[in-house]
Amino acid sequence: MNTFLIDYRDIQAPKKGFPKLFSDYSHEGELHEKLANTFFHLDYLKEADYYKHLNTLLSRKFKRSELVELLVRQNRQFGTAKEHIASIDKLDSSRCMLVVTGQQPGLFTGPLYSIYKALTAVMLAERQKEMFPEYDFIPLFWIEGEDHDFNESAKTSLFDSGRLTHVTLDPWKRLPDQMLSRTAMGPAIIETISTFASLLQESEHKEEIVAILREFYTPDSSLELAFGKTMAFLFKDYPLIFLSASDPGFKKLAKDIFYRELATCPHTSHAVIEQSSFLERMGYQAQAKPRAVNLFYLNHHDQRMKIEQSTADSFTIVPEKYRYSRHQMLEICDDHPEQFSPNVILRPVVQDHVLPVFAYVAGPGEISYFAQYRKAYEHFGLSMPFIIPRGSFTLIEPVISRIMDKVLQKTGRPNLSRKQIYHTAFHNLRVLQKNAISGAENHDFDTLFDRTEKNIHEEIEALSPALVKLDPSLEQVLAASVRQVEKVLAGIRQKTHRASRRKHEELLVQLEKAATGLFPEDIPQERVVNIFYYLNKYGWKILDDLVMMLRAHATESHIIMEL
């Protein structure tokens, strides 16, 4: 299995590239150090910070018994392997910590990056245990079931006959802004599975995959529950556990953060805005937009309603327009914390208040978010965990590898390596296509025609003196003949190029196929393609291969893996 590493900074095309902040943060050097010192509490590249953070977590008090009970109950519901559930008991000890990652539920697990996040968390927990054998580190996947973007979660994509095809679940009896954790998928999921199955090619794994999806994705199940069960099945051989943050029991553990946000708002927003201004002065773009109140209110239909701060000491629930004084809102929070839900600003603060998080595995966008949160953490008396980039892959199928071999032949640069070909493709795929097509079209024909034309001119020039001496009028005849010969050669050259282009139309088609495989719809495959497309074709072992690559290369570069 061939693998190649590409620096994130070399993936330049706007849609295909990674945010500048992520690229700079992921690359060891002066920019990383400046970002880590300015926007984060810890630097994952500094060994001293690991001991510092261990001591911080040891000194903090967590409601570990309640957390263990909650996690055991939830993971039994998700069908997590018994040995992994048994490991949760370790969290009763202050010497047990978590490596956390997370994502909102996705249809049939959604895009590949959810799998990459989980695998990275598993790998990092292993690595921390090797570094600190006297401690325990458990990888945990936070399922963000309170997300209300159904349209984003209810679709997935896979390749069919070389083209990206989307599969979408239509909503069933769903209200606007209703949480994913409380929304049943309804009868449409049966047809959605059939559509997805029809797009999977026949293989020895297809029957098992379809059976798994039909078992977990049922009409009466929510996307969150089905997602958790599917992930638990995929990771049955890895010590990954899962957490649903929509659980009322979890909300009780998070109540202090909700209460402080309501009591002190809009302080959190001011803290984020202040940090964001530092970010923008350094030339980076602020991603998260804070609100005066960084909480949603959950009504009796499980809809997430915005909380507006009407005056200094009053709130309005939008769009229902219920008004509460600050005192009333604090009373509701104290008695019913399950009626509140953190937004993107407050979610990580809640996470690190409730959980003993040693490190958080973040995607490119999340790292940009976290860079805005340092002062918000400080407002709640917390320190940020290590923020570590997730693993990032492009999976190269054999048909694409063969196309790359043809490209190497056609570029006219036989010494160009496969790694250089991929580097060019990820830096600017159109340049690679142009070079390959140019090499295929021109071959050596232009050189041959140029040499032929030059030889004819030389022979005619040699013939001219004798003919003119014989008859001066032959000079004009000779010149006219030269122009005629040039015209004929130009016509032949043009027809030759057209014939060459026709001959290499197949290469053009294959290059477009390669482009789709690398960057479907012009964005990285990890953001759109579903893992079951690859599991169906290449088997369950692909998860082991991905972990092996992460163990070897960690997350310092984008990994190209030929299957």
N, C-alpha and C positions, 0 to 999 in steps of 0.2 A: 504494500500500500504506500503510494507516494504522497508525501505532504510537503507543502511549501508555505512559508510565512511571508506575509505582506504587512509592512508598517501601515497602521491606520491612516497616517498622514498622507500616504501615497494613493489612497482611494479618494480621488478628487471630484469626480462628477457630482453635481449638486444632489441629485436624488440618491445616488449610490453611496455617497460619502457619509462620514460620521461627523457629528458636531465638532467644531474646532476645540472646544473645551475638553471633550472626551479624548480626542486625539492627543492633545498636549498632556492631559492628566495621565493617560495610559503609557506615556513614553518617558522613561527615566531621563532626567536632565534638569536644567535650570527652570524651565517652565513648569514641570511637574512639581518641583520643590516649592516654587512660589505659589502655585495653586493650593498645594497641601497646607502650607503655612497660613495662607490668607483665608481660605474658605472651609477648611476642615479641621477637626481637632486632632486627628491622627494621620500619620503618613504610613501607608501599608508597605512602603519600601524601606522603612527605618526599623531595625530590630529593637532598638530601645523602646519604641512606642508600644511594642507588643507586651513587654513587661509592665509598662505604665498602665495599659488598658486592663490587663489581668488584675492588677491591684485595685483599679477603680471598680471593676465589677465585684471583686471580693468584698469590698467595703460597702456595697449597696445592699439594701434589703428588698427582696422580691417576694411576692406571695406565691412561693414555689409549690406549696401543697395544693392550693386551688388551681394553679396552672397545670400541674401534673394530672389532676382529676379531669380538668377540661380537655386536655390533649388526648388522654386515654379514651375518653368518651367519644370525641370527634373521630379519632383515627379508627376506632372500631366501626363507626358508621361508614367511613370511607373504604374500609376493607384493607387497611394497611397490614402488612405481614406481622404475625404475632411477635416475632423476635424484635421487630422495630418498635412495636408498641411497648414491649418489655423494657426497652432502652429508655423510655420516657421517665421511668422511675429515677433515673440518675439525676434528673433535674431537681430532685429534692435536696441535692447537695449544692453548696455554694461553689464547688469546684467543677460544676458542669455548666457549660455555656452553649450558646446557639450560633450557628452560621445560617443566616436567614436570607432568603430571596423571596420573590413573590410576583404575582401577576393576576389580572382579572381572569375569570374563567373564559375559555375559548371553546368553540365547537370542535369536538374530537381532539381536544388539547390546543387547538388554534395554531399559530405560527410556530416555527421551529425554535424561536428564541426562548419560549417557555421551557422547552426541554434543555436547552443549553444553560439556562439559568440554574435549573435544578441540578444538572450534572456538575456544574462549577461549584455549587454549594457542597455537594458530596465530596468532591475532590479537595476543596479547601478545608473541610472538617477533618479529612484524613491527614492532611498536611499539618494542621495545627496539633493534632494528637501526636504526630511524630516529633514535632518541635517541643511540645510540653506534655510528656507522657503521664505526668501526675494529674492532669486535668482531662475532662471529657468534653468533647465537642460534638453536638448533634446538628445535622443539617435539617432545616425546617423550611417548608414552602408555605408562604402566607397567601391564601386564596382570597383575593379581593372581591368577595361576593357582593359587597355593598355598592359596587360600581353599577351605574344605571344606564350605561351606553350599550343597550341590547344589540343595536345594529353592528357594532364593532365586534362584539363577542359571538354573535350568532352566525358567523360566516367563517369559512376556511377555504383553502385553495390547494390544488394539486395539478400536476402535469398530465395532460391527456393528448396523445399523438403529437407531442412536442409543443403543445400550447398550454398556457396557464388557464385553468378552468376553476370558476368559483362555485362553491356550494353554500347555500344560505338557508337558514331556518326562519320561516315566517313567524312572527309573534302570535301568541294565542291568549286571548282575554287579558291582554296586558295594558296597564295604565301608563301614561307618560311618567318618566322618572322613577319607575318602580325598580327596586333593587333586584339584581340577578338572583340572589340567594332565595328570594321569595316568589319567583316567577316560574310556574310550571311550563314545561316545554310544549305540552299539548300534543294532539294526534299527528300534527305535521311532522314531528320528528321521525316517524316511521318511514314516510316518503323521503325525507332528507337522508336517512341512512341508506335507503335503496339507491338514491341518486349517487351518493358518495361511493357505494359499493360498485356500481356500474362503471365508474371511472377508474377503479383499480384493475390493473391487468391481472390475468389469471396467473396464480403462483401457488406454491405449496403453503403459503402463509395466509392467503386471502380468506379462506373459510374461517379460520380462527379469529382473524381481525374483525370480520363482520359480526361474528358471534359475540365478541367482546363489546362492540359498540351497541349491539341490540340489547345486551344484558344491562348496560349502564345508562344508556340514553333512552329512557322510557317516557311516555306521555305525562306521567304524574311526577316525574323528577324535575328538579331545577337544573339549570346549566351548571351552577356551582357544585351540586352534589355529583352530577355525572362527571364533571371535570375532575373532581377529587378522586372518585373511584377509578377513573381511567388512569390518572397519574399514579395512584397507589399500585395499580396493576403493573404499569410499565416499570415502576421502580421497586418491585417486590424483592429484587436481589441487591438493592442499595438501601442503606440505612436512613432513608428520607422519611420524615414525618410531616404532617400537614396541619394547618390551622385555618379555621374559618373565623374571620374577625367579626362576622355579623352575629355571632352567638351572643345571646343576652348575658351569659356567664362571663364572656370576655369583656363586655361593656362595663360590668361591675368593676373589673380590674382596671379599666381605663378611666373610671369616673373622675379621678382627681385632675386629669388633664382636661377633660371636658369642662369641669367646674372652673378651673383656673382660666381657661380661654374665655368663658362667659363673664367671669369676674373682672378680667383685665383688658378685654378687647377695647380698642383695636391695637393693643401693644404688639401682639404677634405680627400683625401686618406691617407695622412700622419697622419692626426688626428685620423682616424679610426685604422690605423696600430699601432699607439702609444697606443691607448686604448686597442686594442686587445692583445698587449704584456702584459699589466697588467693582463688581463683576463687569459692568458695562464700561467703566473707565479703563479696564484692562483689555477692552476690545471683544468681550464675549457677550452673547445674547442671553438675557434673562428669560427663562422658560415659563416658570410658574407665576401666575397672577394672583396675589393674595386678596382676600376679601376682609372687610372690617371684622366679620365673625367667620372663622374658618371651620365652621360646623354646619351640618345639615340637620334639620329636624325631620324625624320620621313620623308620618301620620299613620292612621289606623289602616291605610291601604298599602303600607310599606313603601310609600313614595318619599323620595328625598326632597324636602322643601328647603329653599334658601332661608337663612336667618339674616334679616337686614337690621342694622342698628339705626333705629329711627331717630333717637336722641341719645344723649350721653347715658341715660339710664332706662332706655326702653327699646324693645325689639318688636319687629313685625315678621311673621311667617309668610313668605311669598310663595305662591300666589294667593294663598288662602286668606291673607290679610288679618290673621289673628294677632292681637297686640298683647305684649306682656311687659311688665316692668322687669328691671334686672333682678330684683329680689324674687319675683315670681318664677322667672326663668331658672334661677339658681335652685329654687325649691324643686322644680320639675326635674332638673338634672340630678339632684341629690336622691330623689325618690325613684326616678325612672331613667337611669342612664342609657337604657336600651332604646330610648327614643331619640338618641343623638348619633350622628355618624361623622367622622372626620373627613375633611376634604384633602386634596393632594398635599397641602401645606402641613396639616396636622397629623396625617397618617403616620409618617415615620417617627414623629415625637411620641405618639401613642404606642407604637411598636417598641420603642426603646425605653419607655416607662414600664411597660408590662413585662417585657421579655429580657432576659440576660443576654443581650446580643453582643457577641464578640466581633462579628463582621457582617456586613450586608453586601450581597452580590447584586450589582446594579447594571442595568443596560445603559447605552449611551445617553438616552434622554434623561434617565433617572439621575445620572451623575451630574448633569447640568442642573437638575432640580436641587439636588442635595447641596450644591455649591451656594445656593441661596439661603440655606437653613441654619447656618452656624449660630447666628444671634438668636434665632427662634428657639433652638435647643437651650441656649444659655438662659433665656427668659424662663424656661421651665425647670431650670436647675439641672440640666442633663448635659452629658458629653456625647458627641456623635461616636458611633462605632467606626471601625475601619470600613471605608467604602471602597470595594474592590470590583474592578470591571469583570463582567461575565465573559465566558468564552464566546468566541465569535467564529463561525465556520461558513465556508461555501463547500458544498458537497458536489463533487464532479463525477457524473456518471460515465461509464465506459464509452458511450457514444460521443460524449463531449471530449473525452481524452483523445479519441481517434481523430476528431476534427482538429484538435490542437496539433496533432502530428502532421496533418495535411497542411495546416497553416505554416508550420516550420519549414516544410518542403517548398511552399509557394512563395514565401517571403523573399526567397533568393539569398537568405542569410543562414546557411546550414550550421554555422557555429552558434546560433542563438539557442539558449537553453530553454527548457520547458518553464523554468521559474521566470525567466525574462519574458516569455510569452504571456504568462499569467499576470506578471507585473504590468505589462503594457495594457492587457485587457482590463485590469482593475483601475488603472490610471486613466485610460481613455480608450474604450473599446473601439470607437470609430477609427482611431489611428491604426489599430491592429487590423481591422477589416480593410481599410484602405491599402495598407501595405501588402496584405495577402492578395487582394484583388489585383492590385497593380502588378505584383509579381506574376500572377496567373495570366493577366492580359498581355503584358508586354513580352514576356519570355525573353528570347534573344532576337525577335523579329526586327525590331527597330535597328539594332546594330547591323543585322544582315542587309536590310534595305539601304541603310546609310553607306555601307561598304560597296554594295552593288552600284548605287548611284555615283559614288566617287570614282569607281573603276570605269564606268561608261564615259564620264566626263574626261578622264585622263586619256582613254583610248581615242575619243573623238578629237581631243586637242592634239594628239600625236598624228592623227590622220589629216587634220585640217591643212597644214602647209602644202602637202603634196597635191591635194585636191584644188586648192586655190591657184597653185602654179599651173595646173592643167587647165582650169577654167574658173576665173574669178567669180562668176555667178553662183558657183557651187557653195560659196561661203554662206549665202543667205539660206540655201536649201539645207545646209548642215545645221545652222542655228535653229531653223524651224523644226528639224528632226530632233534636236536636243530637247526642245520644249515639249514636243510630242512624247518623247521617251519619259520625261519627268512626269508628265500628266498620267501616262499609263502606270508608271511605278507608284504614284500617289494613290491611284485608284485601287491597285492591287494591295497596297499597304492598308488602306482603309477596310477593304474586304477581309483581309487577313485578321485585323483587329476584331471585326465583328464576329468572324468565325471563332476566334479565340474566346471572346466573351461568351458566345453560345456554349462553347465546350466547357466553360467553367461556371455556368449558371448553377450547377449542382453545389459548387463551393460557396456561392453566394447564399443559397438556401441553407446550407449547413452552418455558415457563419451566423445567420439569423437565429438558427436553432440554438447555437452555442450561446448567443447573447441572451436568449430567453432562459436558458438553463442557469446562467450566471446571475442575470439581473432580470427576473420576470417583471414585466411592466415597468422596467427601468429602475427597480429598487432591489436591494439584496434579497436573495431567496429566503434568508432566515426570518425576514419580516412578513412573509406571505405563505410559504409552502408548508404543508402539514407533514408531521413525522411519519404518519402511516403510509404515505406514498413510498417512502424509502424502506420502512420496515416490511412492507408487502413485497418489494422487489429484492431486497438484500438481506432480510431476516433480522431477528432480534439481536444478533451479535453486533449490529451497528452501534448500539448504545455502549457496549464494552469498548469498541474502537474509539468512540468519541471521548470516553473517560481516559483511555490510554493516551490520546493526543493531549488532553488537558494536563495530565500528569507530567507529560514530557515537556510541554511548551507553556503551561499556565495560560495567562491571558494577556501577555505583553504584545501580541500581534494577532492579526486576523489569520486564521488557519484555513488553507485550501487543502482539502482531503479528497484524493482520487479514490473512488470506490472500486 
